[in-house]
Amino acid sequence: MSAVENAKAVLRRLTAASATERILISFAALVMAVLVGAVIILVSGRITTCQTAATTLFGTGFCYDPVEVYLVLFNGALGEPFLVNSPGILKPFNPDWNPLNFGFALTLKETTLLIFTGLSVAVSFRAGLFNIGTQGQLVLGGLATALFSFFVAPMLPSGLVGGLILIPLAVIVGALVGGLYGAIPGALKAYADANEVITTIMLNFIAAQIAFVLVSEFYGNPDSQVVETTPLPDWATLLPVAFPQGGDFSILALAFGLALVVAVWFLLEQTSFGYDLRTSGEQPEAAEYGGVDAKRTTVTSMFLSGALGGMGGAIWVLMVMGKWQAGVPALGFDGITVSILAGNNPFGVVPAALLFGTLKSGSLAVQFGTGVPKQLVGVLRGLIILFVAMPEFFRMLGSAIDLEPDRETVATDGGSLGGDDE
């Protein structure tokens, strides 16, 4: 059997893997990433100069201890649930651990934001479209939310009543603006056959510049030298009710994100629109033959994807910043990784976002709690994401290409197409 056929056989096996098998593959990939990362930490610690070795193996000293690094990473992301009395030595559960702490709030904040962007990318991928423009949709959706809240807030009563009215409306405005911006590359794809990868990438830059000009020239905060809008009153934002220690996280935003996961799953799996969307992505020719309006489905799918990205921008403004500010984090691009980790499954987006959020928040603890440079921390984080994402990436690749074995190859390698073996 040729190398090509061997590769196709592996892809066929990945494509046909059950949900349980995919979970086990992802777990094995995570373990492999940790082991490879440990080797990289040891090698880096060997070529680094330090006064005291952090660990000694086989009589050789190393400046970095991989056990300590990983322990600090996950311990920091979860708010110190374990006690460590010396590098790499784990003590029992911390009796003073409070789950409502800053570290865990930071992890949940990242997780919440990535749920929205991960869902945004997943919807477009399920439709066979590559929406690389979630970042731009998030930027404009967040700006629309901030401006709408700023202008409408004075017309409403302050306090709980005003917040209950304003916040849902502001999220809807962010979703509409993000959806309309996402529909632009959808329409270009449907009616002009423009490549959505190119158009969405370019629209990211356009969105960033539009937002920058609008805020710096027209709607900026007159009391600040930073390019930002005027801060919103506290009652018009999502306050960290369950996490008084801060972390810019609201349990209400997470609950909304989880509800949205269920809603998107139901839309994709239990409705005729979801069937049309999935069929258009998996078998476009069959969808058209079955009467699906491919052009309308393309535009609608990109609108929905953009609306989810716009919601992510709205939550970033209302939960994290309390205003729109230049330098929006790359949540839209991170959403691509989250979606691939999740296999474009809405329910899979939640654990994928949690893993990504844990790595992002835990990386800060490693930077400040150990002597490991931030560049090495970035390598470890990327390594884990790469290892976990690759099986799903190849599974998606296998679903998109023809994996049927070559007829002549099958016959040559022992298949019988007629006649007797000699």
N, C-alpha and C positions, 0 to 999 in steps of 0.2 A: 504494500500500500504506500502511495506517495506521501510526501510531507503535506501536500495540500489536502489530501483525503484524511490524513490524520488530524489536521487542524479542524476540518469540517466535522469529523466525528466528535471531537472535544466540544465544539460549539453546539452540536446537536444535543449532546448530553447536558450541557448547561441550560440550553433552551427548554429542555423537557424536565428540568429539575422541579421537584415539588416545593411548596412553601417551606416545609420543614428542612429539606435539603439545602435550600438557599440560606436559611438561618444558620445552619451548621457550617456552610461554606464561609459565610460572613464572619462567624465566630472564629473559625480556623484562620481566616485571613487576618483578623485582629490579633490573634496570638502570634502569628508569624511577624506581623508588623512590630509588635512589642519586642520580640526576640532580635530582629534585625536592628531595631532602634537601640537596643541594649549594646549590641556590638559596636554600633557607631559611637555611642556615648563612651564606651571603654577606649576605643581607638582615639577619639578626640581627647579624652582625659590622659592618654598616654603621651601624646605629642604636645600637651600643654604643660607649662611650667607652674608649679605650685609649691608652697612651703611644706604643706602636710598632705599626704595622700588621703583621699576620701574613702578608698577601699583598697584592699590588697588581695590579689588572686594569684595563686601559684607562685607566691614569693615576689610578685611584681606589683608595684604601687601604681594606682591610677588616680588622677585628680578629680574625676567625676564618678559617682556611684550610681549606676543605672537604677538600682532598687530605690534609692532615695529620690531620684528625679521623678520616676513614675509615681511614687508614693506622694510626693509633694504636689504633683500635677493633679491627681484625682482627689487628694485630700483638700487641696485648695479650692477645687471646683465645687466640692460638696460642703465646704465650710468647716473643715477640721473635725470629721466624725471619729478620727483615730488619733491616738497619741503616739509620738515618736520621741524616745529618750536619747537616741543617738542615730547617726545616719544609717538608714537601711534597716533599723530594728523596729518592728511594729509592736505596739503595746495594745492592750485590749481597747474596746470601744470607749470613747470619751464620754464619761457620765455627764459632763457639762455641755455636751453638744446641743445646740439649739438649731433645728432645721430652718428656722426663720432668721437666717443670718445673711450677711452681706455677700459672702462668697457664693452661696447657693442661689441667692437672688440674682446675682450677675449671670450665673449659668442659665437660669430660667428666663432671664431677659433675652439673652442671645437665642435661646431655644424658641421663644415665642415669636420673635421677629423672623426667624428662619422657617417657621412653619408656614407663614404667609408666602414668602418668596419661593419656598420649596413647592408649595401647592401650585403657585403660578407657573413655574417651569414644568411641573408634572402634567398639568392640563394640556399645555401646548405639545409636549412630547407625545402624549397619548393620542393627540390628533395628527401626529406625523409632522409637526411643525417645530422648528428650533427657535424658540423665543429667547434670544440672547439679550433682549432689551428690557428685561424685568427691572434692571437698575434705573433706566430712564423713566419707566412707568412709576416706579417707587418715588423717584425724585419729584416728579410733577404732581403725583397724588398727594405726597406729603405737603408740598407747597400749597396746593389748593385747599387742603385741610386747615393749614395754619392761617391762610388769608380769610377763608370763610369764617373760622372761629373768631378771628380778630374783629371782623366787621359785624358779625351777628351777636356776639357776646353782650355788647352794650344794650341791645334790644330785649334781652331776657333777664329774668330775675336771677340774682346771684344765689349761690348755694346749691343744694342738692337738686332742687327742681330745675334750675337752669342747666345743670350738668346732664340731667337725664334727657333733656330736650336737645341740647347742643351736641353732645358727644356722638350719639348715633347719626345725627344729620351730617356731622363733619366727616365721619367714616364713610358714609354713603357718597358724599361729594368727592372724597379722595378716590373711592372705587370708580366713580363715573369718569373722572378725569384720566385715571390710569387706564381704564377700559377703552376710552376713546383714543388715547395715544397708542394703545396696543392694536386697535383696529386699523390704524394707518398701514403698518406693514402687512396686516392681514389682507386689506383691500389691494395693496400693491401686488401681493402674491397671487390673489384670486383673479384679478382682472388685467394685470400687466405681466404676470409670470416673473415677477422680480424675486430674487433669492432672499428669503426672509432672514437668513443669517446676516447678510450684508446690510440689509435695511435696518434691522433691529440694532446692530452694532453702531451704525452711524447715528441712529436716533437717540442712542444713549448720550453721545456727545452733544447733540442738539438740545436735548432736554436739560443737560447740565448748564449749558450756556444761556438758554432761555430763563431758567430759574435764577441764575446769577445776575443777569441783567435786570430782571424784574425787581429783585430784592435790592440790589445795589443802587438802582436808579429811581425806583418808585415806592417800594414798600419796605424799605429798610428801617431798622430801629435807630431813631435819631440820637439815642443816648449811648450808642455802641460804635466802636471802630471796626467791629467784625461784621461781615456780610451776613445779616440775620434779620428776621422779622421781630416785631415787638413781642415780648413774652406774653403768654396767655395767663389769665387768672387761674389760681389753683383749682377752683371749682370746675373749670372748663377742661381739665386734664384728668388722666387716669392716675390716681394717687396710689402709692404702695400700701394699701390698707392692711394686708396680711403680713407685710414685711416692713415693719416700722424702722428697721435699721437701714433701709434704703435699697440701693442696687438698681434704682430706676426700673423696677418691675412691678406690674400690677397683676394680681391673680385674675382680675376680670378680663384682661387682655388675653391671658392664656386660655381661660375658659371659652372665650369667643373663638380663639384659634382652633381649639379642639372641636367645638361645635361646627366650625367651618369644615374641618376635616371630614366629619360625618356627612355633612351636606354635600360636599364635593364627591365623596364616594357614592352617595345615593344618586346624585345627578349622573355620574359616569356609568354606574352599573345597573341602575334600576329604572332609567327613563329612556324614552325613544331618542331624545336628543343625545344622550350619552352613548347610546348604541350607534347612532349615526357618526358621532365624533370618533369613537373607537374604531369603527369599521373604516372610516376615511383614513385613519392613521395606519391601520394594519393592512387593509386590502382596498386601496382607493379604486381600483378598476371594478371590483365587485360592488363597492358602495355605489358607484355611478350607475352600474347596471341595475342595481336594486332601486333606483329612483332617488338616491340622496343628492341633494343640491350641493355639490362639492364647494362651489364658490361661497355660498352663504354659510356653510359649515366652517370654512376656513376663516372668514371674517368674524363669525360669532365666537369661534374657539379662541382667536387672538384677543377679542374683546374681553372674554371671561378671564383669560390668562392675565391680561393687563389690569383688569379690575382687582384681581387678587394681589398683584404687585402694588397697585395704588392703595389697597387696604394696609399693606405692610408699611408704606410710607406714612399713612395716617396714624398707625399705631406707634411708629417711631416718633412722630411729632407729639402725640398726645401722652404717650407713656414715658418716653426717654427724655426728650428735649424740652417740651413745653413751648416750642417755637420751631421755625425752620431755620437751619443754619447751613451755610456753605460747608462743603467737605462731608457730604453724606457718606457713611461707611458703605463698603461694597457688599451690601446684603443681597442685592440682586444677583451678583456673580456667585456668591456663596450658595444661593438657592439652586444653582445648576448642579453643584456638587451634592447638595442634599437630595435633590430629585434623583440623581443617578444612584446614590447610596440606597434610596428607597425603592429603586426599581420602578419609579414613576407610579407607585401605589400610594394613594392618599394616606392610608393608615401607616404605611412604612415611613412617611415623611416625619412622623412624630419621633420615633427612636433615632432616625437619622439626624434630625435637628438637635435632639438631646445630645447625641455623641459629638456633633460639631460644636454645640454650645459648651459642652464640658471641656473640650480641647482648647477652645478659645479662652475661656475664663481661667482654666487651670494653667495655661501657658503663662499668664501674668504672675501666678504664684511661683512658678518655677524660676522666672526671671528675677524676682525679688527675694526668693527664699533659698536659692542655691547660687553657686558660682557659674552656672552654665550660661553661656552667652545667648542672647535672644535669637541669633541666627541658627544656632543648634536647636533651640526650642521650635523654631519654625520648621526645620527639617523633620523633627519628630512628628509634629502635627501633620505635616504634609504626607509623611510616610504612612501613618495610620490611615489617613483618608484615601491615599492611593491604593493601599492593599485591600481595603474594604470595598472600594468602588470598582476595582478592576473586574471581579467576577460578574457584577451586574452589568458593567459596560460590555463585556464580551457576550453576555446573554442577550442584551439589547441588539448587539451587532449580529448575533446569530439569528435573531427574529427578523432582521431587516434584509438578509441576503438569502439566496437559494442554497440550501444545504443538502439537497438531494444528491446521493452518491452517483458518480459518473457510471453509466451503464456498462461501458466498455471496461472500466476499472474493476467493477464488481465481477464481471465475467472472467477477467484475467486473474483476479485474486482468488478464484475458487468458485465463483458463481457459475451456474449451468444455464446456458441460454439454448440448450438443445444439443442432442448428440450424447455420446457416452464418453466418460473419462477413460483415457488410455493408461 
